[in-house]
């Protein structure tokens, strides 16, 4: 069995849809994951209908303060808020770092944020976590530094692929690079976007509410640093 190490700044209770939980920046060490080839290509076709129903703003986070986020540091990585950015950085291969927001608990919403990729290469990963019910239960929207995207569900700590890798020319493959991540969530459906262009949808009946988060993972032999900014969340009117 693989050994997983977790760095927790504070103890973390499990979230239920009617409560909040203390955010935790988590560093975990995992073996490299297999990547399937070939990958389908996503066309640059605007699909405004799939973003229809986005209503009034619910809240925003300009990262002028880190009070709502789990911030921690170790020899292998750190989560920090400074200069209006949430910066996630790992310094060793095979390190997976994520941090979550304490509140609000969201069910149906559209969330977007900008990822500013500073250090990243090849199969290194970064992205957004949605419907985070605990540190072991959430959906993970992953972009890779060689231009691919996928979605996993993490349930009771076990990952399963909901949408396998697709390749998109909108995802940066050189650094520095910038891309906007977007997730539309309504009922059992989640839709995923980069730079306002639709990538894919998934349907699942396991997780219906939770908070938001971000992550990075080092799959190559170099450091990974991604700065997230301009988090905005809107109501969804189905």
C-alpha positions in Angstrom: 0.0 0.0 0.0 1.3 3.5 -0.9 2.3 5.7 2.0 0.5 9.0 2.0 1.6 11.9 4.2 -0.7 14.8 4.9 0.3 18.1 6.4 -2.6 19.6 8.3 -2.3 23.0 10.0 -5.5 22.4 12.1 -7.8 19.4 12.8 -10.6 19.1 10.2 -14.2 17.9 10.8 -16.2 16.5 8.0 -18.6 18.9 6.2 -22.3 18.3 5.8 -24.4 20.5 3.5 -25.8 22.4 6.5 -22.5 23.2 8.2 -19.0 24.7 7.5 -15.6 23.2 8.1 -12.2 24.5 8.9 -10.2 24.8 5.7 -7.0 22.8 5.4 -4.1 23.1 3.1 -3.1 19.5 2.4 0.1 18.1 1.0 0.1 14.5 -0.1 2.6 12.3 -1.8 1.2 10.0 -4.6 2.8 7.8 -7.2 2.7 9.0 -10.7 -0.7 8.3 -12.4 -1.0 6.7 -15.8 -2.1 9.0 -18.7 -4.1 7.5 -21.6 -3.3 8.3 -25.2 -4.4 9.4 -27.7 -6.4 12.4 -26.5 -9.5 13.9 -28.3 -9.1 17.5 -29.3 -11.5 20.2 -28.1 -12.5 22.7 -30.8 -12.5 26.4 -30.0 -16.3 26.8 -30.5 -18.2 29.2 -28.3 -21.2 27.7 -26.5 -23.0 30.5 -24.7 -26.1 28.3 -24.2 -24.1 26.1 -21.8 -23.5 29.1 -19.6 -27.1 30.2 -19.8 -28.9 30.9 -16.6 -26.0 32.5 -14.8 -27.6 35.1 -12.5 -26.6 37.6 -9.8 -23.2 37.5 -8.1 -23.1 35.5 -4.9 -19.7 36.5 -3.7 -16.2 37.2 -4.8 -12.7 36.8 -3.4 -9.9 39.1 -4.5 -7.4 37.4 -2.2 -6.6 40.6 -0.4 -6.9 38.5 2.8 -6.2 34.8 3.4 -8.6 34.6 6.4 -11.0 32.2 4.6 -8.3 29.9 3.4 -6.1 27.2 4.8 -2.5 28.5 4.6 0.4 26.3 5.5 4.1 25.7 4.6 6.5 22.8 4.7 9.8 21.9 3.0 7.8 20.4 0.1 5.2 23.1 -0.6 3.2 26.1 0.6 -0.2 27.8 0.3 0.0 31.5 0.8 -2.1 34.7 0.1 -0.2 37.8 -0.9 -0.5 40.6 -3.5 -4.1 39.7 -4.3 -3.2 36.1 -5.2 -3.5 32.6 -3.7 -0.2 31.0 -4.5 0.3 27.2 -4.4 3.8 26.0 -4.8 5.4 22.6 -4.5 9.2 22.0 -4.7 9.5 18.2 -5.0 8.3 15.6 -7.6 5.1 13.7 -6.7 3.7 16.3 -4.3 0.0 17.1 -4.4 -1.1 20.3 -2.5 -4.6 21.6 -2.2 -6.3 24.2 -0.1 -10.0 24.8 0.5 -12.2 27.8 1.4 -14.1 27.7 4.7 -17.3 29.1 3.3 -19.8 29.4 1.8 -21.3 26.0 1.2 -22.6 26.0 -2.4 -25.0 23.7 -4.2 -26.0 25.3 -7.6 -23.6 28.0 -8.8 -21.2 29.2 -11.5 -17.6 29.7 -10.2 -14.6 31.1 -12.1 -11.1 32.1 -11.3 -7.9 32.9 -13.1 -4.8 30.7 -12.9 -1.5 32.4 -13.5 1.0 29.6 -14.2 4.5 30.6 -13.2 6.4 27.3 -13.0 4.9 24.2 -14.7 5.9 21.6 -17.3 4.7 18.5 -19.0 2.2 16.4 -17.0 2.3 18.7 -13.9 -1.3 19.6 -12.8 -3.3 22.4 -11.4 -7.0 23.4 -11.1 -10.1 23.9 -9.1 -12.0 21.9 -6.6 -15.8 22.1 -6.3 -18.4 20.8 -4.0 -15.8 20.1 -1.4 -17.7 18.2 1.4 -14.5 17.2 3.2 -10.8 16.7 2.5 -11.7 13.3 1.0 -14.9 14.2 -0.9 -15.0 16.6 -3.9 -14.8 17.1 -7.6 -11.4 18.0 -9.1 -11.1 20.0 -12.4 -7.6 19.4 -13.6 -5.5 21.2 -16.3 -2.1 19.9 -17.2 0.9 21.9 -18.4 1.0 20.1 -21.7 -2.5 21.3 -22.6 -5.0 18.7 -21.4 -8.0 18.7 -19.0 -10.0 16.1 -17.1 -12.4 15.8 -14.2 -12.2 13.4 -11.3 -14.5 12.7 -8.4 -12.7 12.1 -5.1 -15.1 10.2 -2.8 -14.0 8.8 0.6 -10.4 9.5 -0.5 -10.7 7.4 -3.7 -10.4 9.0 -7.1 -12.5 8.0 -10.1 -12.4 9.6 -13.6 -15.6 11.4 -14.6 -14.3 12.9 -17.8 -11.1 11.6 -19.3 -8.3 13.8 -20.7 -9.1 16.1 -23.6 -6.7 18.4 -25.2 -7.4 22.1 -25.7 -5.4 24.8 -27.4 -6.7 27.3 -24.8 -4.7 25.6 -21.9 -1.2 27.2 -21.6 1.7 24.9 -22.5 4.4 27.5 -21.8 5.2 29.6 -18.8 4.3 32.2 -17.8 0.7 31.5 -18.9 -2.8 32.6 -17.9 -6.1 30.8 -18.2 -9.6 31.3 -16.7 -11.2 28.2 -15.1 -15.0 28.0 -15.0 -17.4 25.4 -13.4 -21.2 25.5 -13.7 -23.0 23.3 -11.2 -26.7 22.6 -11.2 -28.3 19.5 -9.6 -26.5 16.4 -10.8 -24.8 18.1 -13.7 -21.4 19.9 -13.8 -20.1 21.8 -16.8 -16.4 22.8 -17.3 -14.9 25.7 -19.1 -11.6 27.3 -20.0 -11.5 31.0 -21.0 -15.3 30.9 -21.3 -15.2 28.0 -23.8 -17.0 24.8 -23.0 -14.9 21.6 -22.6 -17.2 18.9 -21.3 -20.0 18.0 -18.8 -20.4 15.2 -16.3 -23.5 13.9 -14.3 -23.1 12.4 -10.9 -25.4 11.9 -7.9 -22.8 11.6 -5.1 -21.9 15.1 -4.1 -24.5 17.9 -4.2 -22.9 20.7 -2.1 -19.7 21.9 -0.7 -17.1 24.7 -0.7 -14.4 25.6 -3.3 -10.7 25.0 -3.5 -7.6 24.9 -5.7 -4.7 22.5 -6.1 -1.3 21.8 -7.8 0.5 18.5 -8.3 4.1 18.0 -9.4 4.3 15.0 -11.8 7.6 16.0 -13.4 11.1 16.6 -11.8 10.7 20.4 -11.4 8.9 22.7 -9.1 5.3 23.9 -9.7 3.9 27.3 -8.9 0.5 28.6 -9.8 -1.1 31.8 -8.5 -4.9 32.0 -8.4 -6.9 35.2 -8.5 -10.3 36.9 -9.1 -12.5 34.2 -7.7 -16.1 35.0 -8.5 -19.3 33.0 -7.9 -22.7 33.5 -9.4 -26.2 32.2 -8.9 -27.5 29.6 -11.4 -31.0 29.9 -12.6 -32.1 26.6 -14.3 
